[in-house]
Amino acid sequence: MNAAQKRAWLDSHEEGYHKGLKPRQVQMIAIGGAIGTGLFLGAGGRLQQAGPSLALVYAVCGIFCFFIMRALGELVMHRPTSGSFVSYAREFLGERGSFIAGWMYYLNWAMTGIVDTTAAALYMKYWHMFDGVPQWLFAFIAMAIIGAMNLMAVGWFGEMEFWFSLIKVGALVLFLIIGVVFLLIGHPVAGQATGLHLIADHGGIFPHGLLPAVVLMQGVVFAYAGIELVGTAAGEAQDVKRILPKAINAVMYRIGIFYVGSVALLVLLMPWSSYKAGTSPFVTFFGSLGVPGIGTIMNLVVLTAALSSLNSGLYSTGRVLRALSMGGSAPDFVGKMNRSKVPYGGIVVTLVIYFFGVILNYLVPSQVFEIVLNVASLGILSTWAFIIICQMKLRHAQAKGSVPKVEFRMPGAPVTSWATLAFLLAVLVLMGFDYPDGTFTVALIPLVIICLAVGWFVLKKSALFSPTAPSALLTELLGDTDVKD
């Protein structure tokens, strides 16, 4: 089969989806993927570890995230698909590559979803009126509401994500406006004058030296987890080839303003040592101004960020599992669609995984975060690596003339492609030095490899897994002799 016939078969997997995501929703999904609890809550602890250099770390990681987004954008312009990088891995790396890419991504979002339900439950405990309500119940309620909305038409997901993202962006814009005004007029904060002297008088940009900032890079990367969601949404978006390039290009500006700009402003308004782990630095700033109710407002914002991540993860896993099932890399059930054109099978399976998270909230409410958070990090690193590898394969196919070139291309490739892969490898190495959590996570890699190998073996032997095309045709199309008969 030629390349055109191969792409036609892959495109047939998109049948059944409804192009229900509006341009404004896609734009906000792109924003929401780049802003989460890693900034709203995690920046406090990271400022404590690295001081003002955190802004530089966010900038460096943001540059490579932009390259990942542009690589994904190039793939989407080649062929928009709700299967995203799973479908691209199938096209350029064969079914085995698709299997690994898809299940590693699923591992990421399945674990992240448990974290998000836990986070939502913990944020609800901020209000003392809920002291008597068990943590597991809030986790279950969050899972049930988001699950029900995702089982409806895709427009419901898009509308939820639009408003979730709008709240997050609105909170950051408010902070940036107030912070800049205070800085320009020289208004003191917590009895101290604002300005560059707050950096110079407290140890400079690297108060603890360069090494803590470098090691912290592996943690900052995961603050950007979710940026790839816009590639999955492309398969159900209206006029995607016009909208997506604008959304992806805008990510760089959002990273610069919301991450780098916010952190830089925070250390110019108050000494970096004023911020603490476990407390949002934005709450610390507004609290120093004596703003009434700021704790409640910011708690609502971080609660929104957790629900947004849960919403995105459930949406994404449903589409990715369906893409896997179309090639025979997941049970047939997860590829089932309901009347609303939603892959309910994959969503239901993910909700079952999330329910185990609710059980963990009942059994070990204080430890559930640490149990699953680090496992998710392996999934996002592998996902980003697969995006880059598929982009490189696409360029190779374009050079041979087997697929047409696209206008929206990753800048600086292949140099930037190789540099991004090297960066992701460096992050994995740095994780190993982050004892004990990061070290434990890296030590899990052999176990993950074994599980994938066993899964692939079961895939070829089980009748539960069957590609949605005659096996001989599938083998010919994908060029993978390991696809089961």
Secondary structure, 3 states (H helix, E strand, C coil): CCHHHHHHHHHHHHCCCCCCECHHHHHHHHHHHHCCHHHHCHHHHHHHHHHHHHHHHHHHHHHHHHHHHHHHHHHHHHCCCCCHHHHHHHHHHHHHHHHHHHHHHHHHHHHHHHHHHHHHHHHHCCCHHHCCCCHHHHHHHHHHHHHHHHCCCHHHHHHHHHHHHHHHHHHHHHHHHHHHHHHHHCCCECCECCCCHHHHCCCCCCCCCHHHHHHHHHHHHHHHCCCCHHHHHHHHECCHHHHHHHHHHHHHHHHHHHHHHHHHHHHHHCCHHHCCCCCCHHHHHHHHCCCCCHHHHHHHHHHHHHHHHHHHHHHHHHHHHHHHHHCCCCCHHHHCCCCCCCCHHHHHHHHHHHHHHHHHHHHCCCCHHHHHHHHHHHHHHHHHHHHHHHHHHHHHHHHHCCCCCCCCCCCCCCHHHHHHHHHHHHHHHHHHCCCCHHHHHHHCHHHHHHHHHHHHHHHHHCCCCCCCCCHHHHHHHHCCCCCCC
